[in-house]
């Protein structure tokens, strides 16, 4: 069983030959996120809504919250995908999970 993210300073991910044929192992440094109470009012509102919906704020958003401009950009991207109508919400969710898997995220 893998250690919780907070207990790891680096994670080893084997992407295999099918994704990156020129490398086998990638080291990913983990960055600590901010505490929800340490964030700006608008950021805190989003984190609180995530906690209500999923039982806790999403870890990537805690990292984005370290830089409010990046947080707003990421939220704008997901908001644009949700409101554009170009992609079915189910497809957006699948894309999100695929990107997370490629990045070694424990979704």
For each residue, the residues with C-beta under 8 A, 3 or more apart:
1:
2: 8 106
3: 7 8
4: 7 8
5: 8 30 59 106
6: 32
7: 3 4
8: 2 3 4 5 11 30
9: 29 30
10: 27 28 29 30
11: 8 27 28 30 104
12: 25 26 27
13: 25 26 28 104
14: 24 25
15: 18 19 20 23 24 26 102
16: 19 20 24
17: 20 21 24
18: 15 21
19: 15 16 102
20: 15 16 17 23 24 26
21: 17 18
22:
23: 15 20 26
24: 14 15 16 17 20
25: 12 13 14
26: 12 13 15 20 23 104
27: 10 11 12
28: 10 11 13 103 104
29: 9 10
30: 5 8 9 10 11
31: 63 66
32: 6 63
33: 59 61 62 63 65 66
34: 38 39 62 65 66
35: 38 39 62
36: 39 44 47 48 51 57 62
37: 44
38: 34 35
39: 34 35 36 43 44 47 65 68
40: 43 44 65 68
41: 44 45
42: 45 46 68
43: 39 40 46 47 65 68 71
44: 36 37 39 40 41 47 48
45: 41 42 48 49
46: 42 43 49 50 61 71 75
47: 36 39 43 44 50 51 57 61 62 65
48: 36 44 45 51 52 57
49: 45 46 52 53
50: 46 47 53 54 56 57 58 61
51: 36 47 48 54 55 56 57
52: 48 49
53: 49 50
54: 50 51 58
55: 51
56: 50 51
57: 36 47 48 50 51 61 62
58: 50 54 61 62
59: 5 33 62 63
60: 63 64 74 105
61: 33 46 47 50 57 58 64 65 71 74
62: 33 34 35 36 47 57 58 59 65
63: 31 32 33 59 60 66
64: 60 61 67 70 71 74
65: 33 34 39 40 43 47 61 62 68 71
66: 31 33 34 63 70
67: 64 70 71
68: 39 40 42 43 65 71 72
69: 72 73
70: 64 66 67 73 74
71: 43 46 61 64 65 67 68 74 75
72: 68 69 75 76
73: 69 70 76 77
74: 60 61 64 70 71 77 78
75: 46 71 72 78 79
76: 72 73 79 80
77: 73 74 80 81
78: 74 75 81 82
79: 75 76 82 83
80: 76 77 83 84
81: 77 78 84 86 87 92
82: 78 79 89 92
83: 79 80
84: 80 81 87
85:
86: 81
87: 81 84 91 92 95
88: 91 92
89: 82 92 93
90: 93 94
91: 87 88 94 95
92: 81 82 87 88 89 95 96
93: 89 90 96 97
94: 90 91 97 98
95: 87 91 92 98 99
96: 92 93 99 100
97: 93 94 100 101 107
98: 94 95 101 102
99: 95 96 102 103
100: 96 97 103 105 107
101: 97 98 104 105 107
102: 15 19 98 99
103: 28 99 100
104: 11 13 26 28 101
105: 60 100 101
106: 2 5
107: 97 100 101
